[in-house]
Every structure is written in C-alpha cells, then in structure tokens.
Amino acid sequence: MSSAPLPGIFASLEPVLQHYGYWAVGGLILLEDFGVPVPGETMLIAAALYAGHGNMNIVAVGLIAVTAAIAGDNIGFTIGHFGGRQLVERWGRYVFLTSKRLDRAQAFFDRRGAGIVTVARFIEGLRQLNGIIAGISGMHWRRFLAFNALGAALWVGLWATLGYLAGDHITTIYHQVTKYSLYALIALGVAILVLIARHLFRLRRERARATAANPSRTKS
C-alpha cells in the first residue's frame, strides 16, 4: 500500500526504513540503547507511522522494538558491569559519551534509585546510558532486567500506539505541532525569565535582611 511521504524529521529516515524495514527498527534501537547516538526512538515512531499506513505490521514492529530495547540495554549493562567506568570513559568519547555527561546521568540515577530504570526510557540521555550506569553502579542483573523490560514495554507501547493511530493524519498533526511549538518555546522562555527574576529578587531581599540584622558588616 502506498502512502504519503513522512513529514519533517521522519522524512530523513524514510529511505532507511524502506530499504531495511524491520532490520532498521531493531538495529537502530539496539545501538541507541547502549550509548551509540543514533535515532532509535525516531525510527520507532516512523515505523509505527508506516504500520498505520498499512506498510508494516504493527505487532512485528512492537515485538522487534521491545526485544531490541531490552537487548541493547543489557549490552550496556554488561559493558558497565565488567568494564567499569574506566572502560566507558576510555571508549565513550568515540560516541560522544563524555565524563561530564556520564557524571550527570549517574548522579540522577543515584538520586532516584532503581525505579529510574523503568522511566529512564522516556528521558533523553538516560535512555542511552541507562544500562551502562546500572552496570557501573553494581545493580543486580535480575533486578535491572525486570525494571528494564517493564520500561521497554511501556516505551514501545506508547510510541507504537501513537504512531499507528496517527497513520495518514501525521502530516496534519505534524504541521499543527510545528505551528504551536514556537508559542510553547516563547512561553517556556518567559517562564524561565520569571523564575530567574524571582530568584534574584529573593536573593536581594535576603541580603538586605542580613545587612539590616548586622549593620556592622557594611562598615567593616
């Protein structure tokens, strides 16, 4: 069944999807999930859109995506567990995995505990480093596998369902999202400025109170 070209960012993946089919879905998700910077999530959505057009089987897309996601994270877990942070830092630079980026992800992981393994799938950056960090941190493999499998199923289920239901309406949906994204960015920018101004105001007020409470500090 023929279909309209995919819009926006999905268009760049369309030739890969047409040529390699399910292999492209499984391959990119597998690579993304142990730290390689490839568009695995975008490919999953593109495949679900294709399935919505009738060009792929959505059940096959879902099963392949879940299997690849679990396998990719377990490769990352193995790298982190047996290689440790030293190995990750040594070779990570070839896939843009810097020490600073690893520090931020590991700090977030440590604060949130094992439960983050499930939701990490939905967080850009953590999705790619999830398994590696769990392996470095010494998490028990069976516990990681359970949380990770749940996260993979939820992640694939969400994007596969949304992409499949969008189907032939994706062009209209994409244009509407693009149209209003500018307003969303403006609103976000205003909110950030308000928060900064509020923080500066509080800081100034605290300094004024400290000066009033101890006027001798201003004379010294």
TIRO-591853 format. One line per field, with one value per residue: residue number from 1; x, z, y of N, C-alpha, C in turn. Coordinates in steps of 0.02 Angstrom, whole numbers, plus 50000, padded with zeros to 5 digits. Layout:
# TIRO-591853
n	NUM/...
n_xx	X/...
n_zz	Z/...
n_yy	Y/...
ca_xx	X/...
ca_zz	Z/...
ca_yy	Y/...
c_xx	X/...
c_zz	Z/...
c_yy	Y/...
This chain:
# TIRO-591853
n	1/2/3/4/5/6/7/8/9/10/11/12/13/14/15/16/17/18/19/20/21/22/23/24/25/26/27/28/29/30/31/32/33/34/35/36/37/38/39/40/41/42/43/44/45/46/47/48/49/50/51/52/53/54/55/56/57/58/59/60/61/62/63/64/65/66/67/68/69/70/71/72/73/74/75/76/77/78/79/80/81/82/83/84/85/86/87/88/89/90/91/92/93/94/95/96/97/98/99/100/101/102/103/104/105/106/107/108/109/110/111/112/113/114/115/116/117/118/119/120/121/122/123/124/125/126/127/128/129/130/131/132/133/134/135/136/137/138/139/140/141/142/143/144/145/146/147/148/149/150/151/152/153/154/155/156/157/158/159/160/161/162/163/164/165/166/167/168/169/170/171/172/173/174/175/176/177/178/179/180/181/182/183/184/185/186/187/188/189/190/191/192/193/194/195/196/197/198/199/200/201/202/203/204/205/206/207/208/209/210/211/212/213/214/215/216/217/218/219/220
n_xx	50042/50031/50088/50080/50227/50331/50328/50437/50563/50552/50559/50692/50727/50652/50701/50792/50708/50625/50715/50779/50682/50611/50734/50799/50727/50748/50889/50932/50870/50930/51066/51058/51022/51133/51214/51259/51247/51117/50960/50855/50729/50657/50655/50575/50450/50431/50420/50303/50214/50221/50165/50037/49998/49984/50094/50182/50185/50110/50116/50230/50325/50317/50356/50486/50546/50536/50613/50738/50763/50774/50882/50983/51000/51045/51166/51231/51228/51312/51433/51454/51457/51561/51665/51674/51685/51804/51830/51718/51738/51856/51826/51708/51712/51713/51584/51528/51511/51546/51646/51588/51454/51422/51438/51332/51220/51239/51231/51097/51038/51081/51014/50880/50865/50830/50708/50715/50761/50652/50580/50680/50688/50607/50673/50777/50948/50966/50904/50994/51103/51064/51077/51218/51252/51181/51251/51380/51352/51330/51209/51099/51085/50963/50866/50883/50850/50712/50653/50696/50640/50505/50504/50542/50434/50329/50376/50391/50258/50189/50242/50227/50089/50040/50100/50046/49907/49906/49939/49880/49855/49965/50037/49955/49946/50082/50109/50026/50080/50208/50172/50122/50228/50320/50253/50248/50384/50412/50330/50393/50518/50482/50434/50553/50627/50548/50564/50702/50707/50629/50709/50823/50766/50728/50855/50913/50828/50855/50989/50973/50902/50998/51095/51025/51006/51134/51216/51348/51429/51427/51503/51628
n_zz	50000/49955/50021/50087/50089/50235/50358/50402/50521/50512/50380/50341/50384/50312/50186/50238/50313/50213/50139/50228/50317/50447/50502/50512/50613/50727/50730/50746/50867/50953/50946/50994/51125/51197/51204/51080/50974/50888/50798/50872/50940/50858/50741/50783/50797/50665/50602/50662/50610/50476/50488/50521/50399/50335/50284/50360/50487/50637/50755/50736/50727/50858/50938/50891/50922/51064/51098/51045/51119/51252/51235/51193/51306/51396/51341/51364/51504/51528/51479/51569/51691/51684/51622/51689/51747/51699/51575/51503/51500/51428/51299/51271/51218/51082/51044/51084/51221/51355/51503/51588/51548/51583/51721/51758/51721/51802/51930/51933/51920/52039/52135/52113/52121/52095/52031/51928/51818/51749/51705/51641/51508/51444/51451/51373/51345/51470/51422/51331/51414/51517/51542/51549/51660/51762/51764/51802/51929/52003/52014/52039/51915/51881/51942/51873/51744/51757/51789/51677/51569/51591/51574/51438/51375/51406/51346/51208/51186/51204/51102/50985/50982/50974/50853/50763/50772/50727/50591/50430/50461/50504/50439/50449/50589/50621/50562/50638/50767/50744/50713/50833/50917/50923/50998/51117/51150/51168/51279/51371/51378/51435/51558/51614/51625/51717/51830/51852/51880/51995/52080/52090/52149/52274/52322/52332/52428/52539/52562/52596/52716/52792/52800/52871/52990/53037/53040/53059/52976/52854/52877/52900
n_yy	49941/50109/50266/50434/50538/50537/50668/50808/50775/50638/50609/50600/50475/50391/50332/50237/50157/50107/50032/49940/49899/49804/49772/49893/49955/49870/49871/50008/50044/49951/49991/50124/50102/50060/50168/50221/50360/50363/50382/50300/50304/50392/50318/50211/50276/50318/50193/50147/50238/50202/50076/50116/50163/50046/49984/49910/49783/49813/49739/49660/49763/49813/49701/49676/49798/49802/49689/49726/49842/49793/49705/49794/49878/49782/49747/49867/49863/49753/49803/49910/49839/49741/49808/49929/50102/50155/50092/50134/50274/50277/50230/50291/50420/50409/50394/50511/50510/50588/50617/50711/50708/50579/50587/50673/50596/50483/50538/50578/50454/50393/50470/50441/50304/50126/50125/50217/50152/50104/50220/50288/50260/50351/50470/50579/50550/50481/50369/50316/50289/50212/50069/50057/50138/50073/49953/49996/50045/49933/49866/49728/49604/49534/49612/49732/49686/49657/49784/49854/49785/49810/49950/49956/49893/49982/50100/50067/50028/50150/50241/50164/50145/50278/50320/50227/50252/50383/50373/50405/50535/50601/50704/50818/50825/50843/50967/51049/51033/51086/51216/51268/51249/51352/51449/51380/51372/51508/51534/51451/51513/51637/51592/51541/51659/51727/51645/51661/51799/51800/51724/51807/51919/51866/51835/51961/52017/51935/51969/52103/52090/52024/52123/52222/52156/52143/52272/52312/52241/52304/52415/52373
ca_xx	50000/50070/50071/50111/50292/50331/50346/50487/50622/50541/50574/50762/50733/50608/50738/50821/50653/50602/50765/50796/50622/50613/50803/50815/50695/50785/50960/50943/50851/50982/51126/51044/51012/51194/51254/51277/51200/51076/50890/50814/50660/50627/50642/50517/50390/50424/50396/50233/50176/50217/50116/49972/49982/49975/50156/50217/50142/50124/50134/50300/50364/50319/50395/50556/50570/50545/50670/50800/50773/50799/50948/51030/51015/51083/51235/51258/51238/51371/51491/51464/51470/51626/51717/51678/51686/51866/51822/51668/51769/51909/51798/51646/51720/51701/51512/51509/51495/51598/51646/51539/51387/51413/51430/51264/51173/51247/51205/51024/51021/51091/50963/50814/50863/50818/50647/50730/50773/50590/50562/50737/50675/50572/50713/50833/51011/50964/50884/51054/51154/51030/51108/51288/51255/51159/51306/51434/51330/51328/51141/51091/51062/50893/50826/50888/50813/50640/50635/50711/50590/50443/50512/50543/50365/50290/50403/50370/50185/50167/50258/50198/50017/50029/50118/49998/49843/49914/49932/49876/49844/50027/50057/49916/49967/50149/50106/49995/50129/50259/50142/50115/50289/50351/50220/50268/50452/50408/50303/50445/50568/50454/50432/50621/50646/50512/50597/50766/50693/50606/50768/50865/50730/50735/50924/50923/50791/50892/51048/50950/50885/51060/51127/50988/51016/51204/51240/51419/51464/51433/51552/51695
ca_zz	50000/49951/50072/50080/50121/50305/50363/50448/50539/50493/50308/50333/50400/50267/50141/50278/50331/50152/50114/50276/50350/50519/50524/50531/50678/50779/50731/50774/50938/50987/50952/51037/51195/51235/51202/51014/50959/50828/50812/50882/50957/50798/50695/50808/50780/50592/50585/50683/50559/50417/50503/50517/50328/50309/50252/50405/50537/50700/50806/50723/50747/50931/50965/50873/50960/51135/51102/51033/51175/51309/51218/51193/51374/51428/51316/51403/51573/51527/51471/51632/51746/51678/51603/51738/51723/51663/51506/51472/51487/51378/51231/51263/51179/51011/51033/51117/51292/51393/51575/51619/51533/51624/51791/51767/51717/51860/51989/51929/51933/52111/52175/52102/52138/52044/51993/51870/51761/51711/51673/51604/51437/51418/51463/51327/51381/51513/51383/51301/51464/51570/51557/51568/51728/51807/51770/51841/51998/52038/52022/52023/51845/51876/51959/51815/51688/51769/51781/51609/51524/51601/51540/51366/51353/51410/51297/51141/51183/51196/51037/50932/50980/50949/50783/50725/50769/50687/50523/50374/50486/50533/50409/50481/50659/50624/50548/50696/50821/50725/50715/50902/50956/50934/51056/51177/51166/51195/51346/51412/51389/51483/51624/51639/51645/51779/51884/51865/51913/52062/52119/52103/52198/52340/52343/52353/52491/52592/52576/52632/52784/52827/52814/52923/53053/53059/53004/53068/52920/52798/52894/52902
ca_yy	50000/50171/50315/50499/50541/50557/50738/50832/50735/50568/50602/50580/50404/50353/50286/50182/50114/50074/49985/49888/49876/49788/49772/49962/49968/49835/49891/50075/50043/49913/50033/50182/50083/50053/50229/50247/50414/50354/50400/50240/50321/50421/50262/50175/50314/50314/50126/50144/50277/50159/50024/50148/50167/49979/49961/49865/49752/49848/49690/49644/49822/49816/49646/49687/49857/49782/49643/49765/49887/49754/49680/49850/49899/49730/49755/49922/49839/49710/49848/49945/49793/49708/49856/49983/50171/50168/50070/50178/50339/50269/50221/50329/50482/50395/50401/50573/50498/50621/50605/50757/50683/50518/50610/50699/50541/50439/50574/50574/50384/50379/50504/50413/50233/50075/50140/50258/50108/50099/50283/50315/50250/50409/50529/50584/50549/50423/50311/50289/50271/50177/50004/50067/50164/50020/49906/50027/50055/49868/49840/49656/49598/49514/49670/49776/49657/49665/49855/49875/49755/49848/50014/49945/49879/50044/50147/50044/50031/50219/50270/50123/50159/50346/50322/50187/50287/50443/50349/50453/50603/50625/50767/50870/50829/50870/51039/51082/51034/51134/51283/51292/51239/51418/51480/51343/51393/51576/51528/51421/51565/51685/51559/51539/51727/51743/51608/51693/51862/51784/51702/51866/51960/51834/51841/52031/52027/51901/52009/52163/52071/52009/52187/52255/52120/52151/52331/52322/52209/52350/52466/52342
c_xx	50044/50046/50105/50179/50286/50355/50407/50545/50614/50560/50646/50773/50693/50647/50768/50766/50628/50651/50776/50737/50631/50685/50824/50787/50736/50856/50971/50924/50905/51044/51116/51045/51075/51243/51273/51225/51165/51003/50844/50742/50624/50611/50582/50452/50378/50396/50322/50189/50168/50166/50045/49949/49969/50037/50197/50166/50159/50143/50208/50346/50371/50363/50470/50585/50582/50606/50736/50815/50802/50870/51000/51050/51056/51155/51268/51273/51301/51435/51506/51485/51540/51682/51727/51682/51748/51860/51773/51699/51822/51880/51736/51653/51707/51627/51485/51486/51553/51593/51595/51468/51372/51403/51359/51213/51178/51221/51129/51001/51027/51038/50896/50809/50844/50757/50659/50743/50711/50575/50618/50727/50643/50612/50773/50899/51015/50945/50946/51104/51127/51066/51180/51293/51234/51214/51363/51416/51325/51258/51138/51058/50988/50847/50825/50846/50738/50618/50643/50660/50523/50447/50511/50473/50322/50311/50381/50294/50159/50179/50229/50123/50003/50044/50068/49931/49847/49906/49933/49867/49909/50048/50020/49937/50035/50149/50076/50043/50184/50234/50141/50177/50325/50320/50240/50338/50453/50382/50355/50499/50545/50453/50502/50644/50612/50545/50664/50756/50671/50664/50811/50832/50736/50806/50938/50888/50827/50955/51029/50934/50949/51097/51093/50999/51086/51235/51315/51459/51474/51486/51624/51724
c_zz	50000/50005/50057/50114/50194/50311/50408/50459/50518/50420/50298/50347/50352/50219/50177/50294/50270/50130/50162/50317/50425/50546/50546/50600/50734/50786/50765/50848/50979/50998/50999/51110/51230/51218/51134/50994/50891/50846/50820/50896/50896/50747/50717/50789/50705/50571/50605/50635/50496/50427/50500/50445/50297/50277/50295/50454/50605/50756/50798/50743/50822/50961/50952/50914/51033/51143/51094/51091/51235/51296/51220/51262/51411/51403/51355/51475/51577/51522/51537/51688/51743/51660/51653/51705/51681/51589/51469/51454/51432/51307/51218/51220/51105/50994/51073/51189/51334/51467/51611/51608/51575/51697/51804/51768/51779/51923/51991/51946/52008/52154/52170/52118/52080/52002/51931/51808/51717/51672/51632/51529/51405/51424/51417/51365/51427/51474/51354/51352/51520/51591/51581/51640/51778/51818/51812/51915/52037/52050/52003/51955/51841/51893/51902/51757/51696/51758/51709/51560/51530/51565/51465/51339/51353/51356/51226/51134/51170/51125/50979/50926/50951/50874/50739/50717/50728/50613/50470/50397/50511/50504/50441/50553/50665/50612/50606/50754/50806/50731/50785/50944/50970/50994/51121/51199/51196/51267/51394/51429/51440/51553/51655/51664/51710/51839/51903/51903/51985/52108/52137/52154/52268/52367/52368/52420/52550/52612/52615/52704/52825/52845/52871/52991/53081/53022/53010/53010/52862/52811/52891/52832
c_yy	50062/50219/50380/50498/50563/50629/50749/50785/50662/50556/50578/50505/50360/50307/50226/50131/50075/50019/49927/49863/49864/49787/49842/49979/49935/49859/49958/50078/50006/49957/50092/50163/50061/50109/50257/50300/50407/50365/50339/50256/50349/50367/50221/50210/50311/50246/50118/50182/50236/50103/50053/50157/50098/49950/49914/49836/49781/49800/49671/49702/49824/49762/49656/49745/49839/49738/49681/49811/49851/49729/49736/49872/49846/49728/49812/49902/49796/49752/49883/49899/49764/49756/49912/50052/50186/50149/50115/50245/50334/50267/50263/50391/50471/50398/50460/50563/50525/50604/50649/50732/50621/50537/50633/50642/50496/50472/50570/50503/50368/50411/50468/50339/50189/50090/50181/50216/50103/50162/50313/50310/50312/50473/50529/50589/50489/50360/50277/50262/50227/50112/50012/50089/50111/49969/49933/50030/49990/49841/49766/49649/49580/49572/49720/49751/49667/49737/49878/49848/49791/49915/50008/49934/49942/50094/50129/50049/50101/50244/50230/50137/50227/50350/50285/50222/50351/50427/50402/50525/50635/50693/50825/50880/50862/50945/51078/51087/51085/51205/51310/51282/51304/51452/51446/51363/51463/51574/51500/51473/51617/51655/51556/51607/51747/51708/51639/51758/51851/51763/51762/51912/51932/51842/51912/52044/51995/51940/52072/52148/52057/52073/52224/52222/52130/52210/52341/52291/52256/52403/52438/52332
